[in-house]
Amino acid sequence: MVVCICNAIREKDLRAAVRSGSEKPCEVYAQLGRKPKCGQCLSFAKTIIQSELATA
């Protein structure tokens, strides 16, 4: 599933970034070499990050 259309970030990429140590959307963007654009994805990204951290 695509989480961020502007940056073509998929859920699997976001989850992998969290497993590698990113705990905030801005850290995920930086790890993936991208920058936030419109911000529409941030709430969904936060939900996925929280889910991944809870299972870690």
mmCIF file as Biopython writes it, N, C-alpha, C and O atoms, coordinates in Angstrom:
data_model
#
loop_
_atom_site.group_PDB
_atom_site.id
_atom_site.type_symbol
_atom_site.label_atom_id
_atom_site.label_alt_id
_atom_site.label_comp_id
_atom_site.label_asym_id
_atom_site.label_entity_id
_atom_site.label_seq_id
_atom_site.pdbx_PDB_ins_code
_atom_site.Cartn_x
_atom_site.Cartn_y
_atom_site.Cartn_z
_atom_site.occupancy
_atom_site.B_iso_or_equiv
_atom_site.auth_seq_id
_atom_site.auth_asym_id
_atom_site.pdbx_PDB_model_num
ATOM 1   N N  . MET A ? 1  ? 0.834  -1.169 0.000  1.0 0.0 1  A 1 
ATOM 2   C CA . MET A ? 1  ? 0.000  0.000  0.000  1.0 0.0 1  A 1 
ATOM 3   C C  . MET A ? 1  ? 0.890  1.247  0.000  1.0 0.0 1  A 1 
ATOM 4   O O  . MET A ? 1  ? 1.909  1.288  0.690  1.0 0.0 1  A 1 
ATOM 5   N N  . VAL A ? 2  ? 0.508  2.242  -0.760 1.0 0.0 2  A 1 
ATOM 6   C CA . VAL A ? 2  ? 1.244  3.499  -0.805 1.0 0.0 2  A 1 
ATOM 7   C C  . VAL A ? 2  ? 0.796  4.367  0.369  1.0 0.0 2  A 1 
ATOM 8   O O  . VAL A ? 2  ? -0.395 4.620  0.550  1.0 0.0 2  A 1 
ATOM 9   N N  . VAL A ? 3  ? 1.762  4.817  1.157  1.0 0.0 3  A 1 
ATOM 10  C CA . VAL A ? 3  ? 1.485  5.682  2.299  1.0 0.0 3  A 1 
ATOM 11  C C  . VAL A ? 3  ? 1.579  7.142  1.874  1.0 0.0 3  A 1 
ATOM 12  O O  . VAL A ? 3  ? 0.731  7.957  2.239  1.0 0.0 3  A 1 
ATOM 13  N N  . CYS A ? 4  ? 2.605  7.468  1.106  1.0 0.0 4  A 1 
ATOM 14  C CA . CYS A ? 4  ? 2.840  8.850  0.668  1.0 0.0 4  A 1 
ATOM 15  C C  . CYS A ? 4  ? 2.912  8.879  -0.856 1.0 0.0 4  A 1 
ATOM 16  O O  . CYS A ? 4  ? 3.859  8.374  -1.459 1.0 0.0 4  A 1 
ATOM 17  N N  . ILE A ? 5  ? 1.904  9.474  -1.456 1.0 0.0 5  A 1 
ATOM 18  C CA . ILE A ? 5  ? 1.862  9.550  -2.917 1.0 0.0 5  A 1 
ATOM 19  C C  . ILE A ? 5  ? 2.927  10.508 -3.446 1.0 0.0 5  A 1 
ATOM 20  O O  . ILE A ? 5  ? 3.557  10.234 -4.467 1.0 0.0 5  A 1 
ATOM 21  N N  . CYS A ? 6  ? 3.129  11.623 -2.759 1.0 0.0 6  A 1 
ATOM 22  C CA . CYS A ? 6  ? 4.096  12.635 -3.214 1.0 0.0 6  A 1 
ATOM 23  C C  . CYS A ? 6  ? 5.514  12.077 -3.320 1.0 0.0 6  A 1 
ATOM 24  O O  . CYS A ? 6  ? 6.267  12.433 -4.227 1.0 0.0 6  A 1 
ATOM 25  N N  . ASN A ? 7  ? 5.868  11.196 -2.379 1.0 0.0 7  A 1 
ATOM 26  C CA . ASN A ? 7  ? 7.227  10.657 -2.328 1.0 0.0 7  A 1 
ATOM 27  C C  . ASN A ? 7  ? 7.303  9.172  -2.676 1.0 0.0 7  A 1 
ATOM 28  O O  . ASN A ? 7  ? 8.364  8.557  -2.563 1.0 0.0 7  A 1 
ATOM 29  N N  . ALA A ? 8  ? 6.188  8.603  -3.096 1.0 0.0 8  A 1 
ATOM 30  C CA . ALA A ? 8  ? 6.127  7.182  -3.453 1.0 0.0 8  A 1 
ATOM 31  C C  . ALA A ? 8  ? 6.703  6.297  -2.349 1.0 0.0 8  A 1 
ATOM 32  O O  . ALA A ? 8  ? 7.544  5.435  -2.605 1.0 0.0 8  A 1 
ATOM 33  N N  . ILE A ? 9  ? 6.238  6.523  -1.111 1.0 0.0 9  A 1 
ATOM 34  C CA . ILE A ? 9  ? 6.674  5.706  0.024  1.0 0.0 9  A 1 
ATOM 35  C C  . ILE A ? 9  ? 5.616  4.648  0.281  1.0 0.0 9  A 1 
ATOM 36  O O  . ILE A ? 9  ? 4.445  4.954  0.503  1.0 0.0 9  A 1 
ATOM 37  N N  . ARG A ? 10 ? 6.048  3.415  0.246  1.0 0.0 10 A 1 
ATOM 38  C CA . ARG A ? 10 ? 5.145  2.295  0.491  1.0 0.0 10 A 1 
ATOM 39  C C  . ARG A ? 10 ? 5.183  1.907  1.965  1.0 0.0 10 A 1 
ATOM 40  O O  . ARG A ? 10 ? 6.146  2.191  2.677  1.0 0.0 10 A 1 
ATOM 41  N N  . GLU A ? 11 ? 4.121  1.255  2.399  1.0 0.0 11 A 1 
ATOM 42  C CA . GLU A ? 11 ? 4.029  0.829  3.798  1.0 0.0 11 A 1 
ATOM 43  C C  . GLU A ? 11 ? 5.205  -0.054 4.187  1.0 0.0 11 A 1 
ATOM 44  O O  . GLU A ? 11 ? 5.739  0.083  5.288  1.0 0.0 11 A 1 
ATOM 45  N N  . LYS A ? 12 ? 5.617  -0.956 3.305  1.0 0.0 12 A 1 
ATOM 46  C CA . LYS A ? 12 ? 6.732  -1.853 3.632  1.0 0.0 12 A 1 
ATOM 47  C C  . LYS A ? 12 ? 8.031  -1.074 3.838  1.0 0.0 12 A 1 
ATOM 48  O O  . LYS A ? 12 ? 8.847  -1.447 4.681  1.0 0.0 12 A 1 
ATOM 49  N N  . ASP A ? 13 ? 8.233  0.014  3.069  1.0 0.0 13 A 1 
ATOM 50  C CA . ASP A ? 13 ? 9.426  0.849  3.227  1.0 0.0 13 A 1 
ATOM 51  C C  . ASP A ? 13 ? 9.387  1.594  4.557  1.0 0.0 13 A 1 
ATOM 52  O O  . ASP A ? 13 ? 10.398 1.709  5.250  1.0 0.0 13 A 1 
ATOM 53  N N  . LEU A ? 14 ? 8.205  2.099  4.900  1.0 0.0 14 A 1 
ATOM 54  C CA . LEU A ? 14 ? 8.039  2.808  6.163  1.0 0.0 14 A 1 
ATOM 55  C C  . LEU A ? 14 ? 8.309  1.864  7.337  1.0 0.0 14 A 1 
ATOM 56  O O  . LEU A ? 14 ? 9.027  2.220  8.271  1.0 0.0 14 A 1 
ATOM 57  N N  . ARG A ? 15 ? 7.734  0.665  7.286  1.0 0.0 15 A 1 
ATOM 58  C CA . ARG A ? 15 ? 7.939  -0.308 8.370  1.0 0.0 15 A 1 
ATOM 59  C C  . ARG A ? 15 ? 9.414  -0.709 8.479  1.0 0.0 15 A 1 
ATOM 60  O O  . ARG A ? 15 ? 9.928  -0.871 9.586  1.0 0.0 15 A 1 
ATOM 61  N N  . ALA A ? 16 ? 10.084 -0.866 7.361  1.0 0.0 16 A 1 
ATOM 62  C CA . ALA A ? 16 ? 11.513 -1.212 7.383  1.0 0.0 16 A 1 
ATOM 63  C C  . ALA A ? 16 ? 12.331 -0.088 8.008  1.0 0.0 16 A 1 
ATOM 64  O O  . ALA A ? 16 ? 13.279 -0.349 8.748  1.0 0.0 16 A 1 
ATOM 65  N N  . ALA A ? 17 ? 11.972 1.156  7.718  1.0 0.0 17 A 1 
ATOM 66  C CA . ALA A ? 17 ? 12.679 2.296  8.302  1.0 0.0 17 A 1 
ATOM 67  C C  . ALA A ? 17 ? 12.496 2.332  9.814  1.0 0.0 17 A 1 
ATOM 68  O O  . ALA A ? 17 ? 13.429 2.661  10.546 1.0 0.0 17 A 1 
ATOM 69  N N  . VAL A ? 18 ? 11.300 1.994  10.282 1.0 0.0 18 A 1 
ATOM 70  C CA . VAL A ? 18 ? 11.049 1.952  11.728 1.0 0.0 18 A 1 
ATOM 71  C C  . VAL A ? 18 ? 11.868 0.837  12.365 1.0 0.0 18 A 1 
ATOM 72  O O  . VAL A ? 18 ? 12.442 1.024  13.438 1.0 0.0 18 A 1 
ATOM 73  N N  . ARG A ? 19 ? 11.927 -0.304 11.719 1.0 0.0 19 A 1 
ATOM 74  C CA . ARG A ? 19 ? 12.731 -1.419 12.257 1.0 0.0 19 A 1 
ATOM 75  C C  . ARG A ? 19 ? 14.217 -1.063 12.283 1.0 0.0 19 A 1 
ATOM 76  O O  . ARG A ? 19 ? 14.984 -1.641 13.054 1.0 0.0 19 A 1 
ATOM 77  N N  . SER A ? 20 ? 14.619 -0.114 11.442 1.0 0.0 20 A 1 
ATOM 78  C CA . SER A ? 20 ? 16.018 0.326  11.407 1.0 0.0 20 A 1 
ATOM 79  C C  . SER A ? 20 ? 16.300 1.461  12.384 1.0 0.0 20 A 1 
ATOM 80  O O  . SER A ? 20 ? 17.427 1.953  12.456 1.0 0.0 20 A 1 
ATOM 81  N N  . GLY A ? 21 ? 15.281 1.881  13.136 1.0 0.0 21 A 1 
ATOM 82  C CA . GLY A ? 21 ? 15.510 2.875  14.180 1.0 0.0 21 A 1 
ATOM 83  C C  . GLY A ? 21 ? 14.739 4.175  14.083 1.0 0.0 21 A 1 
ATOM 84  O O  . GLY A ? 21 ? 14.750 4.955  15.036 1.0 0.0 21 A 1 
ATOM 85  N N  . SER A ? 22 ? 14.074 4.439  12.980 1.0 0.0 22 A 1 
ATOM 86  C CA . SER A ? 22 ? 13.294 5.678  12.861 1.0 0.0 22 A 1 
ATOM 87  C C  . SER A ? 22 ? 12.026 5.564  13.701 1.0 0.0 22 A 1 
ATOM 88  O O  . SER A ? 22 ? 11.335 4.546  13.666 1.0 0.0 22 A 1 
ATOM 89  N N  . GLU A ? 23 ? 11.728 6.625  14.460 1.0 0.0 23 A 1 
ATOM 90  C CA . GLU A ? 23 ? 10.545 6.598  15.318 1.0 0.0 23 A 1 
ATOM 91  C C  . GLU A ? 23 ? 9.565  7.729  15.030 1.0 0.0 23 A 1 
ATOM 92  O O  . GLU A ? 23 ? 8.498  7.788  15.641 1.0 0.0 23 A 1 
ATOM 93  N N  . LYS A ? 24 ? 9.907  8.623  14.114 1.0 0.0 24 A 1 
ATOM 94  C CA . LYS A ? 24 ? 9.052  9.755  13.761 1.0 0.0 24 A 1 
ATOM 95  C C  . LYS A ? 24 ? 9.005  9.868  12.243 1.0 0.0 24 A 1 
ATOM 96  O O  . LYS A ? 24 ? 9.946  9.466  11.559 1.0 0.0 24 A 1 
ATOM 97  N N  . PRO A ? 25 ? 7.898  10.422 11.708 1.0 0.0 25 A 1 
ATOM 98  C CA . PRO A ? 25 ? 7.813  10.565 10.254 1.0 0.0 25 A 1 
ATOM 99  C C  . PRO A ? 25 ? 9.007  11.302 9.642  1.0 0.0 25 A 1 
ATOM 100 O O  . PRO A ? 25 ? 9.494  10.907 8.583  1.0 0.0 25 A 1 
ATOM 101 N N  . CYS A ? 26 ? 9.482  12.367 10.295 1.0 0.0 26 A 1 
ATOM 102 C CA . CYS A ? 26 ? 10.613 13.113 9.726  1.0 0.0 26 A 1 
ATOM 103 C C  . CYS A ? 26 ? 11.869 12.247 9.658  1.0 0.0 26 A 1 
ATOM 104 O O  . CYS A ? 26 ? 12.682 12.404 8.747  1.0 0.0 26 A 1 
ATOM 105 N N  . GLU A ? 27 ? 12.034 11.333 10.618 1.0 0.0 27 A 1 
ATOM 106 C CA . GLU A ? 27 ? 13.185 10.423 10.602 1.0 0.0 27 A 1 
ATOM 107 C C  . GLU A ? 27 ? 13.050 9.400  9.475  1.0 0.0 27 A 1 
ATOM 108 O O  . GLU A ? 27 ? 14.034 9.040  8.829  1.0 0.0 27 A 1 
ATOM 109 N N  . VAL A ? 28 ? 11.825 8.940  9.250  1.0 0.0 28 A 1 
ATOM 110 C CA . VAL A ? 28 ? 11.576 7.994  8.159  1.0 0.0 28 A 1 
ATOM 111 C C  . VAL A ? 28 ? 11.903 8.650  6.818  1.0 0.0 28 A 1 
ATOM 112 O O  . VAL A ? 28 ? 12.600 8.064  5.990  1.0 0.0 28 A 1 
ATOM 113 N N  . TYR A ? 29 ? 11.396 9.872  6.606  1.0 0.0 29 A 1 
ATOM 114 C CA . TYR A ? 29 ? 11.691 10.589 5.363  1.0 0.0 29 A 1 
ATOM 115 C C  . TYR A ? 29 ? 13.194 10.721 5.161  1.0 0.0 29 A 1 
ATOM 116 O O  . TYR A ? 29 ? 13.705 10.452 4.074  1.0 0.0 29 A 1 
ATOM 117 N N  . ALA A ? 30 ? 13.898 11.134 6.204  1.0 0.0 30 A 1 
ATOM 118 C CA . ALA A ? 30 ? 15.351 11.325 6.100  1.0 0.0 30 A 1 
ATOM 119 C C  . ALA A ? 30 ? 16.051 10.016 5.768  1.0 0.0 30 A 1 
ATOM 120 O O  . ALA A ? 30 ? 16.949 9.982  4.926  1.0 0.0 30 A 1 
ATOM 121 N N  . GLN A ? 31 ? 15.640 8.943  6.426  1.0 0.0 31 A 1 
ATOM 122 C CA . GLN A ? 31 ? 16.268 7.644  6.177  1.0 0.0 31 A 1 
ATOM 123 C C  . GLN A ? 31 ? 16.033 7.179  4.743  1.0 0.0 31 A 1 
ATOM 124 O O  . GLN A ? 31 ? 16.882 6.516  4.147  1.0 0.0 31 A 1 
ATOM 125 N N  . LEU A ? 32 ? 14.872 7.533  4.199  1.0 0.0 32 A 1 
ATOM 126 C CA . LEU A ? 32 ? 14.548 7.136  2.827  1.0 0.0 32 A 1 
ATOM 127 C C  . LEU A ? 32 ? 15.049 8.146  1.794  1.0 0.0 32 A 1 
ATOM 128 O O  . LEU A ? 32 ? 14.835 7.966  0.595  1.0 0.0 32 A 1 
ATOM 129 N N  . GLY A ? 33 ? 15.712 9.204  2.255  1.0 0.0 33 A 1 
ATOM 130 C CA . GLY A ? 33 ? 16.258 10.202 1.341  1.0 0.0 33 A 1 
ATOM 131 C C  . GLY A ? 33 ? 15.212 11.096 0.713  1.0 0.0 33 A 1 
ATOM 132 O O  . GLY A ? 33 ? 15.391 11.578 -0.405 1.0 0.0 33 A 1 
ATOM 133 N N  . ARG A ? 34 ? 14.119 11.322 1.428  1.0 0.0 34 A 1 
ATOM 134 C CA . ARG A ? 34 ? 13.032 12.151 0.907  1.0 0.0 34 A 1 
ATOM 135 C C  . ARG A ? 34 ? 12.668 13.232 1.913  1.0 0.0 34 A 1 
ATOM 136 O O  . ARG A ? 34 ? 13.122 13.208 3.057  1.0 0.0 34 A 1 
ATOM 137 N N  . LYS A ? 35 ? 11.840 14.187 1.476  1.0 0.0 35 A 1 
ATOM 138 C CA . LYS A ? 35 ? 11.377 15.268 2.345  1.0 0.0 35 A 1 
ATOM 139 C C  . LYS A ? 35 ? 9.856  15.333 2.268  1.0 0.0 35 A 1 
ATOM 140 O O  . LYS A ? 35 ? 9.287  15.094 1.203  1.0 0.0 35 A 1 
ATOM 141 N N  . PRO A ? 36 ? 9.181  15.653 3.385  1.0 0.0 36 A 1 
ATOM 142 C CA . PRO A ? 36 ? 7.722  15.799 3.349  1.0 0.0 36 A 1 
ATOM 143 C C  . PRO A ? 36 ? 7.313  16.896 2.367  1.0 0.0 36 A 1 
ATOM 144 O O  . PRO A ? 36 ? 8.011  17.899 2.212  1.0 0.0 36 A 1 
ATOM 145 N N  . LYS A ? 37 ? 6.185  16.693 1.715  1.0 0.0 37 A 1 
ATOM 146 C CA . LYS A ? 37 ? 5.695  17.699 0.767  1.0 0.0 37 A 1 
ATOM 147 C C  . LYS A ? 37 ? 4.347  18.241 1.235  1.0 0.0 37 A 1 
ATOM 148 O O  . LYS A ? 37 ? 4.314  19.275 1.903  1.0 0.0 37 A 1 
ATOM 149 N N  . CYS A ? 38 ? 3.254  17.593 0.916  1.0 0.0 38 A 1 
ATOM 150 C CA . CYS A ? 38 ? 1.938  18.155 1.234  1.0 0.0 38 A 1 
ATOM 151 C C  . CYS A ? 38 ? 1.480  17.861 2.665  1.0 0.0 38 A 1 
ATOM 152 O O  . CYS A ? 38 ? 0.669  18.612 3.206  1.0 0.0 38 A 1 
ATOM 153 N N  . GLY A ? 39 ? 1.973  16.797 3.287  1.0 0.0 39 A 1 
ATOM 154 C CA . GLY A ? 39 ? 1.619  16.474 4.668  1.0 0.0 39 A 1 
ATOM 155 C C  . GLY A ? 39 ? 0.373  15.625 4.846  1.0 0.0 39 A 1 
ATOM 156 O O  . GLY A ? 39 ? 0.021  15.287 5.976  1.0 0.0 39 A 1 
ATOM 157 N N  . GLN A ? 40 ? -0.302 15.273 3.763  1.0 0.0 40 A 1 
ATOM 158 C CA . GLN A ? 40 ? -1.529 14.482 3.865  1.0 0.0 40 A 1 
ATOM 159 C C  . GLN A ? 40 ? -1.301 13.094 4.464  1.0 0.0 40 A 1 
ATOM 160 O O  . GLN A ? 40 ? -2.222 12.505 5.029  1.0 0.0 40 A 1 
ATOM 161 N N  . CYS A ? 41 ? -0.104 12.581 4.346  1.0 0.0 41 A 1 
ATOM 162 C CA . CYS A ? 41 ? 0.185  11.215 4.778  1.0 0.0 41 A 1 
ATOM 163 C C  . CYS A ? 41 ? 0.617  11.109 6.240  1.0 0.0 41 A 1 
ATOM 164 O O  . CYS A ? 41 ? 0.704  10.001 6.769  1.0 0.0 41 A 1 
ATOM 165 N N  . LEU A ? 42 ? 0.887  12.217 6.894  1.0 0.0 42 A 1 
ATOM 166 C CA . LEU A ? 42 ? 1.517  12.168 8.212  1.0 0.0 42 A 1 
ATOM 167 C C  . LEU A ? 42 ? 0.710  11.409 9.259  1.0 0.0 42 A 1 
ATOM 168 O O  . LEU A ? 42 ? 1.290  10.650 10.036 1.0 0.0 42 A 1 
ATOM 169 N N  . SER A ? 43 ? -0.603 11.589 9.304  1.0 0.0 43 A 1 
ATOM 170 C CA . SER A ? 43 ? -1.389 10.880 10.320 1.0 0.0 43 A 1 
ATOM 171 C C  . SER A ? 43 ? -1.376 9.376  10.064 1.0 0.0 43 A 1 
ATOM 172 O O  . SER A ? 43 ? -1.282 8.589  11.005 1.0 0.0 43 A 1 
ATOM 173 N N  . PHE A ? 44 ? -1.470 8.973  8.804  1.0 0.0 44 A 1 
ATOM 174 C CA . PHE A ? 44 ? -1.420 7.550  8.472  1.0 0.0 44 A 1 
ATOM 175 C C  . PHE A ? 44 ? -0.033 6.988  8.762  1.0 0.0 44 A 1 
ATOM 176 O O  . PHE A ? 44 ? 0.095  5.879  9.281  1.0 0.0 44 A 1 
ATOM 177 N N  . ALA A ? 45 ? 0.996  7.745  8.433  1.0 0.0 45 A 1 
ATOM 178 C CA . ALA A ? 45 ? 2.367  7.311  8.700  1.0 0.0 45 A 1 
ATOM 179 C C  . ALA A ? 45 ? 2.589  7.132  10.198 1.0 0.0 45 A 1 
ATOM 180 O O  . ALA A ? 45 ? 3.217  6.160  10.617 1.0 0.0 45 A 1 
ATOM 181 N N  . LYS A ? 46 ? 2.083  8.052  11.001 1.0 0.0 46 A 1 
ATOM 182 C CA . LYS A ? 46 ? 2.224  7.944  12.458 1.0 0.0 46 A 1 
ATOM 183 C C  . LYS A ? 46 ? 1.543  6.684  12.981 1.0 0.0 46 A 1 
ATOM 184 O O  . LYS A ? 46 ? 2.073  6.011  13.865 1.0 0.0 46 A 1 
ATOM 185 N N  . THR A ? 47 ? 0.374  6.365  12.438 1.0 0.0 47 A 1 
ATOM 186 C CA . THR A ? 47 ? -0.347 5.156  12.849 1.0 0.0 47 A 1 
ATOM 187 C C  . THR A ? 47 ? 0.473  3.907  12.545 1.0 0.0 47 A 1 
ATOM 188 O O  . THR A ? 47 ? 0.562  3.004  13.376 1.0 0.0 47 A 1 
ATOM 189 N N  . ILE A ? 48 ? 1.062  3.855  11.375 1.0 0.0 48 A 1 
ATOM 190 C CA . ILE A ? 48 ? 1.883  2.703  10.992 1.0 0.0 48 A 1 
ATOM 191 C C  . ILE A ? 48 ? 3.131  2.630  11.862 1.0 0.0 48 A 1 
ATOM 192 O O  . ILE A ? 48 ? 3.523  1.544  12.288 1.0 0.0 48 A 1 
ATOM 193 N N  . ILE A ? 49 ? 3.752  3.759  12.127 1.0 0.0 49 A 1 
ATOM 194 C CA . ILE A ? 49 ? 4.948  3.790  12.975 1.0 0.0 49 A 1 
ATOM 195 C C  . ILE A ? 49 ? 4.613  3.270  14.364 1.0 0.0 49 A 1 
ATOM 196 O O  . ILE A ? 49 ? 5.351  2.449  14.910 1.0 0.0 49 A 1 
ATOM 197 N N  . GLN A ? 50 ? 3.506  3.738  14.948 1.0 0.0 50 A 1 
ATOM 198 C CA . GLN A ? 50 ? 3.096  3.279  16.275 1.0 0.0 50 A 1 
ATOM 199 C C  . GLN A ? 50 ? 2.826  1.781  16.276 1.0 0.0 50 A 1 
ATOM 200 O O  . GLN A ? 50 ? 3.194  1.080  17.218 1.0 0.0 50 A 1 
ATOM 201 N N  . SER A ? 51 ? 2.189  1.297  15.229 1.0 0.0 51 A 1 
ATOM 202 C CA . SER A ? 51 ? 1.903  -0.130 15.108 1.0 0.0 51 A 1 
ATOM 203 C C  . SER A ? 51 ? 3.189  -0.944 15.055 1.0 0.0 51 A 1 
ATOM 204 O O  . SER A ? 51 ? 3.311  -1.972 15.721 1.0 0.0 51 A 1 
ATOM 205 N N  . GLU A ? 52 ? 4.132  -0.482 14.270 1.0 0.0 52 A 1 
ATOM 206 C CA . GLU A ? 52 ? 5.406  -1.201 14.125 1.0 0.0 52 A 1 
ATOM 207 C C  . GLU A ? 52 ? 6.203  -1.167 15.424 1.0 0.0 52 A 1 
ATOM 208 O O  . GLU A ? 52 ? 6.814  -2.169 15.797 1.0 0.0 52 A 1 
ATOM 209 N N  . LEU A ? 53 ? 6.207  -0.036 16.117 1.0 0.0 53 A 1 
ATOM 210 C CA . LEU A ? 53 ? 6.928  0.066  17.388 1.0 0.0 53 A 1 
ATOM 211 C C  . LEU A ? 53 ? 6.294  -0.833 18.450 1.0 0.0 53 A 1 
ATOM 212 O O  . LEU A ? 53 ? 6.996  -1.391 19.293 1.0 0.0 53 A 1 
ATOM 213 N N  . ALA A ? 54 ? 4.974  -0.973 18.408 1.0 0.0 54 A 1 
ATOM 214 C CA . ALA A ? 54 ? 4.271  -1.810 19.383 1.0 0.0 54 A 1 
ATOM 215 C C  . ALA A ? 54 ? 4.594  -3.289 19.203 1.0 0.0 54 A 1 
ATOM 216 O O  . ALA A ? 54 ? 4.577  -4.051 20.170 1.0 0.0 54 A 1 
ATOM 217 N N  . THR A ? 55 ? 4.885  -3.693 17.978 1.0 0.0 55 A 1 
ATOM 218 C CA . THR A ? 55 ? 5.190  -5.105 17.723 1.0 0.0 55 A 1 
ATOM 219 C C  . THR A ? 55 ? 6.669  -5.418 17.891 1.0 0.0 55 A 1 
ATOM 220 O O  . THR A ? 55 ? 7.066  -6.583 17.876 1.0 0.0 55 A 1 
ATOM 221 N N  . ALA A ? 56 ? 7.480  -4.384 18.050 1.0 0.0 56 A 1 
ATOM 222 C CA . ALA A ? 56 ? 8.938  -4.588 18.176 1.0 0.0 56 A 1 
ATOM 223 C C  . ALA A ? 56 ? 9.317  -5.099 19.547 1.0 0.0 56 A 1 
ATOM 224 O O  . ALA A ? 56 ? 10.497 -5.322 19.818 1.0 0.0 56 A 1 
#
